[in-house]
C-alpha cells in the first residue's frame, strides 16, 4: 500500500493509540505543541511503504482513520514543529517515533548517530539533525486486542494471605532443565508445568515480575559487551518486552498470565514511570521527546534544554501534567483490563507524586488511582524513594498502598549479624513496623518485608561476603552500594570449611524464618529459598548471564532449604497469628485478658524498659497469643488451627538458656522448628512451664501451644 492508495478519514480522537476497528485502524496521538503529524506505514521488513498526514486535530489530539489495514501493521510517527531546545521544544520530522500507546514494538533498535534529534558531533550546540532514523528505531505494531482467557480469572488473594516472589522473566527459566530449550527465558517458559508446579509447591501466592515493559540497553553497556538485564529503562510503556517472546509478545504475555492464574498465582508487574530510555539532554529521540517534550518531561525552569533528573537516569516524567498522568493511568488500566495483571510495584514511586520538586501525598496521581474503579481494586506497591529532594518517603504513601520496607531488610540483617543494640528495632520490624505504617486506614500489610531483592546481594551472598564484587560490571567495582549490612561468616566468598558452611546455612534459615513469620507481607527473591549466589555482585543489572540466571542444579542441602521455606510458608498461611489484620499493641484482649504479644527475657519474664535499653542484649522471646485472630478467622470463614506460638531468638555467639513460660491454653509447648537443624524437620520435643530451652548460638526456634 503506497501513499497514493490511502484515503485517510477524520477518525476519532479517542481512544489514544492505534485501535483496530471494523474496516481499518484509528490512529490518535496527543501533542500539544506540534504543527503537523505524519503517520508512516512499514512492511514487515522495515521498508516505509506509505506516509500520510493525520487530517484532524481535536484539542491537542491528532487523529485519522486508515481503511484497509489490519493487525500486524507496522507504523510510526514523524512530528513537525519547532526545534528550539532552550524553549523546551525538540520536534524533528526526520525522526521516526514510537507511539506512546503502542501495544507492541519491534525489536530492532541500534545505537546510531541517526537516532539522535541533534547532530551528536555538534554536542550541546543542539543543531537539528536531518538524517532519517527509521531503519534503526523500533516500529510500533497494530495488535488485535482479543484473547481467549478460557474463563480463567484473577486468584484475588487477600493482602494478609499474600506471599510475593520476585523474579526475572528471563533469568528464572533460562537454565531450567525441565523447560523446553526454545522456551527458556521467555514468557511461555514461565507458563510451563514444571515452573508452575514449583511455584505452587513452594506456596507463593504472587510473582512480582521485574520490568516487562519494552526497554532498551544503554550504549555504554553495549560497548562493554553488557546489556540492561534488569530492564529499568523503558521506551514503550504499554508494550511487553519483545526480547522475552518467541514471536508475539502480547499474546505470549497473556498466555503466561492465564497459566499463572490457573495455578492460583497472582501477577504483579514491576513498572517504571519515573523516566524513559531517552535519557537526558544528550540522549536519543525515540518517542516522547519528539512528540511533546515539554509535556512529558520535567524540564529545568531556568534552562528548558535541561532535564530534571529525580530518577538518576537522565530524565523524569512529569506526571503532574494532565496529559502525562492520563498516559500513566491509561497504561495501568490497560495492563489490568487487557493483560489481566493483578497489581503493580512502582519503581522510584515518589517521582510520580511530585509537583515540581514537591512530594504530594494527596496529589493528583494518588487521587486518580484511588478513585479509579479498576485501579483502585488492584495491589499497589511503592518503592518509596527516589533521588529527588527529600526523596526517602517510607510510610508516607496513602491507603490502600503497600511499600517496600528497606528498614526491615537492614534491621533483620543487622540483628542476625549480631550488631549491638538492635533488639528494640528488630521487635518493631517483626511486629509490622507500626512506627512507619500506623496511620489512619493502614494495616500491617502496608509493609512489604524482605531481606533480599534484585537490588543488592542475594541472601546467600549476604552471609558470604563482606564486600561487593562488581568487577564484571566494567566500573572498577565503583558501582553498587557499599553498605549492605552483610557479613561473610568468617571468610570472604566460597569456602570448604564445614563450620562456616553450616553457619551460613543457619543464618539463611534465621532470616527466612524471621521474614515469613513477621507481621506484614513477605517477599522472597527468586532462588533465595535454596541459596542462589551472584558471586558477591550487588548490582547485577547488566549481567544477562550465569551471574544473574537462576541455577537449577541443586544439591541435597539446597533442596532441604527449599523444603524448609515451603514449610514456613505453609505455617504462615495456616495460622492467622502470623498475619494479623491489625497492629500488635501488647494490650490484653477483653475476651481472654491475654496480650496479643508479650516480649520476654531469657528468664521467661516480660521485658522491662530497662531490658529494652540494654545495648548488649542479644536474645529475645516473643509470645504470640491467638486470642483475637480466632474471631477474625471465623469472620473470614477460614479453617485451620489457631495455635499460639513462642518464638525464641539468639544472635549471640554463645548458646542461651530460655526459661519457657506457661502455655496459654494447654500444658505443653511443642517444637515446630529450630534453625540449628539442617533438615526440614526436627526431633519431637515438648516443654512445660519452667523448663529450659537451650537455644544454640545464632539460632531461632518456634514452639507451638496446640491447645
N, C-alpha and C positions, 0 to 999 in steps of 0.2 A: 504494500500500500504506500503510495507516494503522497506528497503534499497535495498534488493536483486532484487526487482521488478522494480527499477528505473534505466533507462539508460539515464544519463544526457548528452545532446548535448551541443556543444560550445555556442550556442546562440549568443546574440549581446550585446555590451557594452552600448547601448543607446536604449531607454531612461532608466534612472536610476529607480530603484524600481522594483516591481513585476507587470508585464504588461501582461494582458490576450490577447493572440493572437490565431489564429486558431491552434487547436491541443494541446494547453497547455499554459504554463506560462514562460515568460522570466524573469529571475532574474538578476539584476545588482546592485552591491554595490561598492561605492567608498571607498578605503582605501589605502593611500599612503605607509604605513609602515607595513601592515600586511604580514604575511608569508604564510597564507592559510585561506580560508573562508569556513566554513561548513554551509550548508543550512539544517535546521531542519523543518520537517513537522509534524503537530499535527492533531489529530482528534478534533471534537468539544468539547470533554470533557477535553482536555488538555494533553492527552497522546501522547508522542512522538512516531510517527509511522515509521519515516524514517530519516536518516541523511546521507547526501552526500556532497562531496566537490564540490564547483564550479570549473569547469575544466579549465577555461580560464582566463587570465589576459591581458587586453588591456590597456597599460599605467598603470594608477592606479585604473582601474575599473575591478572588479572580476565579472564574469558572467557565466551563463549557462541556458539552456532551458530544462524544465522538461515536457515531453509529458504526456498527460492524466489527468492533474489536472485542476481544474476549479475554478470559482468564489466561494468564501466561504471557500477556503482552508486556514487553519491557518498555520503560519510559523514564523520562527525567524532565527537569525544568531548566530553562535559562531565563533569568530575571533581569529586566532592564531598569536602570535608574541611575542615580548619582553615585559616582565613585569619589567619595570625599571622606576618607578615614577620620580626619580631625573633626568632622561633624557627625561621626557615628555611622556613616553610610559606606558600604563596600560592594555595591552592585557591580557585577561584571558578567555581561551576557555571553562571554566566551566560555564560561564555566558551566558544565553540566552539574545539576544539583539534585540530591536525593530528596524526594517528597518527605517532609517531616512525619506524615501519616502513612508512609509506605508500610504495608503489612509484610513485605518480603523484599529483600535486595539480593543482587548477585554478589558473588564472592571474587571480584576481580580487581580489587584496589591495588595500585602500585604507587610507591613514592617516586614521583617525577616532578621536575620543575613546573610542568604544565598544571599541576593540581593546586598551585597557589594562585590566589587572586591578584597578587602583586608580583612583580618580577624579582625573584629571590636575589639575583645578582645586585639589585639596587638596594637591598636591605631595607632600612627604615625610611628610605625616601618614599616608599609606598607608591611606586609607579604602577599603574594598572597594567596587568599582563594580558596581551592579546591572543595568547595561544589557546587552542581548544583542548579542554581537559577530558573530553568524553571517553577516549579509549582507556583511560587509566582510573576512572572512578566507578563505584558501584552504580548499577541501574536499578531503579525501582521496578517492581513487578506487580501487575494486577493479579489479585487472588480471588478464587471462589471461596467465599467465607462459609459455605455449607460444610457440615461434618456430621457423621452419624455417631452420636455418643452412646448409642445402644442402650439407652436408659440408665447409664451409669452416672450417678450424681456425686456431689461432694460428700466425704465422710462426716463433715461438720463436727469435728472433735471439739468438745469444750476446752477452754483455755486451761482449766485446772486438771485436765487429763492429758495435756499435750506433752510430748517428749520430742524435741526437734533434733534433726540430724542434718548437719551442714555438709554438703558435698559439692564437688565439681563434676559437671555432666561428663566431661571427657575423662578426667583423671580417675573417676570411680570405677569405670569398666575397661579402661584402656588395656589393662593387663589381666583381666578376669578370664580364667581358663574355661569357664562354662558359658561364656558369651561367644556366639559365632564371630569369627575373626572380622568379617566386614562390618559388624555392628558395634564392635568395641569402640568406646569413646564417643558414642552418638546418643541422641535422644532415644532411639529404638533400643540401644544397649541397656538403658535403664528400665525398659519395659520387658526385659527377658525374665522368664520364670525363675532362673537361679538367683537373679538380683532381687526380685520381689520376695521370694521365699526367705532370703537372708534378712531383708529389712523387717518382714513380718515376724520371723522367729526372734530377732533381736528385741522387737517390741516397740520400736519408734512409731510415733503417730504422724509425723510430718517430715518431709525432706525440705530443707532450705537450700535451693539451688543457687550457687554462685552465678554471676551475671549471665543471662541468656539473651539479653537484648543485643542485637548485632553490634559488634565492636571491632576496633582496628588496633593493630600494633604500631607503636611509635617507631619512627625511622631510626632513632638512636639504638633501639633494641635490635632491629633487623640488621643493622651494621655490625652488631656483636654476635650475629647468628643466634639471637634470642627472640622472644616474642612476648606479647602481653597475654600470658596464660590465664590469669585470673579474670580478665575481661572488664575491668572497671574503666573502660574507655569507649563509651557508646557513640554510635553515629546514626542509628535508626531505632528509635525508642519502641516502636510497635512491632518490629521485625525480629523473629527468633534468629539467633546467630546461625548463619549458613554453614559454618565450619563444623557444627555438631550434627549435620544431616547428611544423608546419602544423596537425596535428590530434592525433596520438597520439605524445607524446614518447618513450614506452618503445619502441614498435615502430620509430619512425624512428631512434632512437639505435642500436638493434640493426642496422638496415639499414646505417647508416653504418659500424659496426664490421665487419660482414660484407664490405662493399665494400673497406675498407682492408686487411683481412686477405687478401682475394682478390688484392689488389695487392702482397702481401708486406710490408705496413707494420703494425707493432705500434701499439697504442693505450695510451698511459699517461695516466692521469687525475690531474689536479691536485685533491687532495681537502682539505677543510677540516674538521678535527675538533677544532680548538682552541677555537672559540667558535661561537655561533649568532647569528642576526639578532634575537634577543630583546634583545640588548644588556644594559646594566647595570640597576641597580635601577629606573630611570625608564623602562625600555623596555616594549614591548607584551607581552601574554600571548597566544602563538600556539600553543605546543606544550609543550615540556619544562618551562617554568616552571609551567604549570598542572597538569601531570601528576605531577611528583615533583621539585620544585625543589631540595630538599636532596640528592637522589641525583645528579642530572645536572650540577649546577654546584658549583664550588668557592666556598664562602662564607667570609667573614672570620670567624675564630674568635671575635673579640671582639664582633662585631655581625653576626648571621646575616641581617640585612636587606641587607647589603652584599655585593658580589660581588668575588672575587679577579679581577684583570684582567691575566693574563700575556699576553694576546693584543693588548692595546691597543685592543680593540673593545668593551669593557664587561663581558664575562664570560669564563669559562674552563670548558670541560667538564672534569668530574672523572673522567678515565679511570682513576684508581686505584680508583674504586668498581667492584666486580664487575659491577653491572648496566650501567653506562655502558661498561665495557670490552667486555661482551658485545654491546652495541649497535654499537660500532665494528667489532668483528671480524665480527659477522653482516653488517654493511653491506659491508665489504670483500669478504667471501666472496660476497655477492650480486652485486657488480659483476663479479667474476671468473667465477663459475659461471653466471650467467644473462644477464649483459650482455657477457661474453667480453672484458673489458679485460685487458691484459697486464701491468699494473703501476700503481704509484701514486707521485706526488710529494706529500709531506705538507707542507702549509703550516705554518710555525712548529712543526716537529716536536718540539722539546724539551718543549713543553706536554703532549704525550701521554705522556711518560716521567717526569712529576713525581709524586711522592707528597707532597702539600702543595707546598712550595716547592723540594723537593729533586729534582734530576735523577738518575734511577736507570738506569745503563747496563745493569744486569742485572734490571730491574724487570719487572712483570707484562705490560706492553704488548709489550715486545720478545720476552719468552718466549712469549706467546700466538701471535704471528705466526711465530716461528721453528719452533714445534712443529706448526703447522697444516699438514696435508697439501696444502692448496690454496694458502694464502697464503705458505707457505714456499718456493714454487716460482716466484713472480712477481717482477718487478722492483720494488724498494722504494727510493725516493729521498727523502732528508730535506732540507728546508730547515733547516739545523742551527742555527737561532737563534730565540729569542722575546724578549719584553721583560720576562721574569721575572728573578729573581736569578741571576747567573752564566749568563745566557741564551745566550751565544755558545759553541757546542759543536761547532765544526768538528773533525772527526776523532774524535769521541767516540762515534760510533754503532757498534754491533757488526756483525760479518758476519752476513748477506750484504748489508747495507745499502750503498748508494751515497749520496753527499752533494753538493749544490750547493756548488761551491768558489768563494766570492766572493773569496778571496785570489788565486786565479788571475786572475779578472777585473781586479782592481785592479792587480796586478803587471804583467800584459801591457799594459794601457792606459798605465801609468806608464812602462814600458820604452820603448814606441813614442812616447810623448810626449817622450822624451829626458831623463827625470829622472836625476840623478846617483846612482850607487851602486846601481842596480837589477839589474846583471848577475847577481850571485850568486842573488838570489831568483828572477829570471826563469829561470835554469837549473833551479832546483829545481821551479818550477811546470811548465815544459815537460817535465821528466822524470817527472812524475806526482805531485808533492807528497808524497814519501815522509816528509817531516818531520811530516806530519799523519796519513798513512794506513799507514805501515809498522808495522803491529801484527799479531799472530797472526791468520791467517785472512783478511787483507785484501790486495788487489792494487791495481795502478794504476787499475783500473776502478772503484774506490771513489770516485774523484774525477770528478764531472761538471763538466767545464770549460766555461766560457762567457765571452764578452767583452761580451755584452749580453743582457738578458732583458726581460720585460714591465715589471719594476720598475726604472725608470730610463730613461735616454736610449736611443734606438735607436743602432745602430752609426754610421749616417750622422751623427746628431746629436752623437755623442761627438767627432767630428772637425770639427764645425761650430759648436760653442757652448762658451764658457767658463762661461756662467751658465745656470741653469734659466729657463724662460719659461712659468710655470704660471698666468698671469693668468686664463685661461679656466676655471680650477677654482673661482673665486669665493672664494679665500682670500688675496687680495692678494699672491700669489706666496710665501706663507709655507710652504706645504706642500712635500713632496718634499725629498730630500736636497740639502744644499749641497756635498757632497763626492763627485764622480763621476769623478775622475781624467780629465776630459775636457780637450780643447784645440781651439780653433776654427781652428787652422792659419793664423791671421793676420788673420781678420776675423770678426766675430760674425754668424752666420746666413748666409742666402743671399748669394752673390757671383757676379759676372760676370767676375772676374779669372781668366784661364785658369791662371795659375801656382798659385793657391790651389785651384782646382777639381782640377787634376792631383794636387796634394799630398794632398788629401782622399781621392781615389780610391786613391792609392798607400797611404795609411795604412790604409784599409779592407782592401785586399789583404794588407797586412802582418799585420794582426790575424787575418783569416780564415785565412790560410795557417798562422800560428802555432797557432791553435786546432785546425785539422784535422790537423796533423802532430805535436801534442803527445801524450804518453802520457796515458791516461785515456779518458774518454768525452766526445766533443764534443757540445755542444748549441748549435744555431743558433736565434735568434729569427726568426720568420717575417718575410720581407721584407728582412732584413739582407743577404741574398745579392745584392740589387740596389739597396740604398741607400734603403730606406723611411725617411721622416722623420716626426716628430711636431712639427716646428717648435720644438724645444727644450723641449717639455713632458716632464719626467722623472717625472711622477706622473699619467698619463692614465687613472687608474682610473675616472673619472667622465665620460669623453668617448666617448659612443656616437655617433660622427660621423666626419667625414673626418679628424680628428686621429688617430684610432686605426685606422680601417679601412685595409686594405692597398690601395694604389692600383696597379692593374694596367696603367696607361698607361705603358709602359716605353719608354725611349729606347734607341738602339743601345748606348750606354755601359752602361745598366742590363743589357741582355741579355748584353753581354760580361762584366760582373761575375758574373752568374749562371752563365755558362759556365765561368768561372774556378773558381767554387765547385764546380760539378759535376765538374771535372777533379780538384780537390783531394780530394773525397770518394772518387772512383774510385781515386785514388792511395793513399789511406789503406786502403781495403778490399782493394786488390790486394797490399799489401806489409805483412806482419806486423811488420816492424821498427818501424812507427809505432803499433803496438797490442800491445805485449808483454804477456805474462801475468804477468811478474814485474818488480819494480822494477829500473831500471838501477843498477849499482853501480860501474862503472868498473874492474872486475876482469877480468883476462884469462880468456877461456874456455878450459877444458882442451883442447878439440879443436884450437883454432887459435892459442892463445897471444895472441889479439887481445882487446882490451877491447870490451865491448858499447857503450860510449860513451867518446869522447875529446873533451875540451873544448880548443879551440885558440885561440891568439892569431893576430893578423893575419900573423905571420911563418911560420905553419904549424906551430909548435911547441906542445906541450901547455902548458896554463895551469899556473902555479905558485901556491903560496899567496900570494905577493906580488902576482901578477896579479889574483887574486880580490879582494884588498883595495884595489885601485886605484879610488877613488871616481870618477875621471874616465873610466874605461873605458866605451866606448860601442859596442864591436864584439865579436863572439863567433863562433867557428866550432864546429860540432858534428858530429863524425864518428860516425855510427851504423853499427855493424857488424852484418851479418845473421847472423853465427855464433850459433847457439843458437836463433834463431827458425826456422831451416830444419828443425831436429829437431821443434820444436813444430808446425810446419805439416804435416810428414809424419804426426805423430800424429793431427792433426785431419783428415787427408785433404784438405787444402786444395791447390789448384793455383795456379799463377802464379809470376812471378819473385820471387826472394828477394834483390833488389838491396840493396847497402849504399848509404848516402847521406851527402852532405856538405851541411849547412845553414850558410849564412852570414848573419849579422845585422849591420846597421849602423844605429844610431839617431842618429848624428851628423848635423849639417847639412852636413858635407863628405864627399866620397867617400873610401873606404878601399881600399887595395890589399891583397888577401889573397894570400899565397903558398899555392898549392894543395898539399896533402900527396900522397904516393903513394897511388893507388887500392889497395884491399885485395886484389882478385882479378884485376884487368885492368891495362891500361896507360893508360887514359884515363878522365876524368870527362866525362859528357855533361850539358849544362844542361837541366834539366827545366822550370824557370820562373825568372823574375826579376821581382819585383813592380814594377820601374820600367817594365815594358812594359804598355801599355794593353790589349792584346788578350789572348785566352786562350792564345795560343801565342807562342813566342819563336823567333828565328832559331837554326838548329842551330849549336851551338858545342861544341867539346871541348877539354879541358885535360889536360895531363900534369903529373907531379910537378915542382914548382918553377916552373910557370907562374904568372903573376899574374892574379888575377881582380879587375877593377876594379868594386867594389861601390858603386853610387851612394848618395848621401845618403838616409837614411831608407828603406832598402830591404832586401829579403831575397832570397836566391837559393837554389835547391836544385839540387844536382848528383848524378847517379847513377853508380855503378860497376856496369856491366852485365855484369861477368864471371861 
